[in-house]
Every structure is written in C-alpha cells, then in structure tokens.
Amino acid sequence: MSEAGRQERDRELGENLARVQRRIDAAVEQSGRSDRPQLIVVTKFFPAEDVLALTRLGVSDVGENREQEAGPKAEAVAAAGEHPRWHFIGQLQSNKAARVARFASAVHSVDRTSLVRALGRATQRLAEEEQGRTEPLECYLQVDLRSEADRAADPGRGGAAPAELPALAEAVAGQEGLALRGVMAVAPLGEDPAAAFERLAELSLALRRDHPDAAEISAGMSGDLEAAVAAGATRLRIGSDVLGPRPGLG
Ligand SMILES: *Cc1c(COP(=O)(O)O)cnc(C)c1O
C-alpha cells in the first residue's frame, strides 16, 4: 500500500473506532451501568498493518478466529514492537491448541473437555520453556444459545450446550495453566439478540455461583452490541464496524 493509501486507511480506522466507542458509551449510558465493557477489535481477514494502526490508536485487545492467520499476524505485530492482547474467538481443533497458546492471552471458544486438556498441556509446556509463558491462558466457555432442536438439526457449530457448562467449568478450573474467566456466545440467527443475551446472562449467573471469579461475559458484535451491553456483556467483539466489510469470505 502506498504511503498516502496507508494514511487514508489509518484515518478511516480512527474514525470508525471513534464511532464504535461512542456507540458503546451511548449503550452504557442507556443501560444505566456504571462499568464499561472492554472492546476487543476483531481483525480477522485484515493485515498486521491494520492491527498496528489500531494499537497506535490505543486499542489494547484484538480478536482473531483462524490459527493459520493469527499466528503469523501476531508475530509480525510483535516484530514491529506492538504487543496487544490476542483473543482467539474461533472454533479450535485440539491439535491447533499448542499454536494458539503461543500467542493468545485468551481463548473465547472453549467448548469441550478435550480442548481444555489440550490447552492446559500446551500452556504448561510453554511455561516450562526458557522465557516461556508466565500468565495463565484465560478461558471463556462458549455456549451454543440455539434451541435444543436447532442444535440437534445442525450440530458442530461451536459452543457447548448450556447443560454441559458446569462440567466444562470444572475441567478448566482444575487445569493448571488455565484461568476460567466467564462465558461467551454469538447471538443465534433468526432470534432477537436481546432474548439470547438474557439467557447468556442467566448462565453467567449460574456459573458464578460455583466460580465467583468467572464473571466476564463475552457477547456483542457489530450488529448487536447495544443488546449485549444492555444484557451485561463485559467484553465486546467488534470487527466490521471498525475494520470495514471483510474481503472475500468474511
Ligand atoms: C467475526 C466475529 C466477530 C465480529 O463480528 P462483526 O460482525 O464483524 O463485528 C465476533 N465474534 C466472533 C466469534 C466472530 O467470529
């Protein structure tokens, strides 16, 4: 990209980011909350240069959903001297857990005990390396908020059934190297996101009875951040309203 093109892109990112921050402020005000959810800017499909522009604009947390893309991007960003916290938000195969644990501060898509074990093993191995990992890997339990019938008709979408959460939480809590932080969900298509996020808030409440520190709620994307803030989300994962429409697949 030419220098002029880069400057234009940086200006655009700054404007988009400011617009999203104002939306979050308005949603917080509207909901009467005294805390402000944390913004995670989802940079999937966009280059490391955009991540660098965002960190220079003050973004501390970025999200990615594919290991093959995120690993090299995180390395490029670190090589340029910026160190945002990387949140892994996509479906994750256990055999990719070790690679994700290398760069991620948090994984929002923990949805089965086999993945918990793989992440735990990987984090412990990294901790044993020279200058290895010192922080635990933060884990969010991803919940599939669709109806039981929809889950049965179309399995494999990512996310545990609500009934599976207690056992999954125990698995994370009992795994050295991992820290249970809370729940995560994507609002199902074809349903009012407000209703879905209310169910997520109830599941969060139930989780906190046994795990009081697991109080975070990761919910809310570009199209539904207001509903998520109203329902108590503490982490917002916003992509296209900051970066623009995703090239290609998206
Ligand atoms: C892509 C993605 C987002 C961001 O979605 P936008 O609509 O672009 O804001 C949030 N959460 C997950 C799990 C995603 O895959």
The ligand as a MOL file (V3000), in Angstrom:
LIG
                    3D

  0  0  0     0  0            999 V3000
M  V30 BEGIN CTAB
M  V30 COUNTS 15 15 0 0 0
M  V30 BEGIN ATOM
M  V30 1 C -16.0920 -12.1990 13.2600 0
M  V30 2 C -16.5520 -12.3830 14.6400 0
M  V30 3 C -16.9450 -11.2740 15.4160 0
M  V30 4 C -17.0080 -9.8560 14.8630 0
M  V30 5 O -18.1310 -9.7400 14.0320 0
M  V30 6 P -18.5360 -8.3590 13.3460 0
M  V30 7 O -19.9420 -8.5780 12.9390 0
M  V30 8 O -17.6070 -8.1710 12.1940 0
M  V30 9 O -18.3970 -7.2830 14.3450 0
M  V30 10 C -17.3050 -11.5120 16.7290 0
M  V30 11 N -17.2980 -12.7560 17.2580 0
M  V30 12 C -16.9430 -13.8350 16.5500 0
M  V30 13 C -16.9690 -15.1770 17.1970 0
M  V30 14 C -16.5540 -13.6890 15.2170 0
M  V30 15 O -16.2020 -14.7780 14.5110 0
M  V30 END ATOM
M  V30 BEGIN BOND
M  V30 1 1 1 2
M  V30 2 1 2 3
M  V30 3 2 2 14
M  V30 4 1 3 4
M  V30 5 2 3 10
M  V30 6 1 4 5
M  V30 7 1 5 6
M  V30 8 2 6 7
M  V30 9 1 6 8
M  V30 10 1 6 9
M  V30 11 1 10 11
M  V30 12 2 11 12
M  V30 13 1 12 13
M  V30 14 1 12 14
M  V30 15 1 14 15
M  V30 END BOND
M  V30 END CTAB
M  END
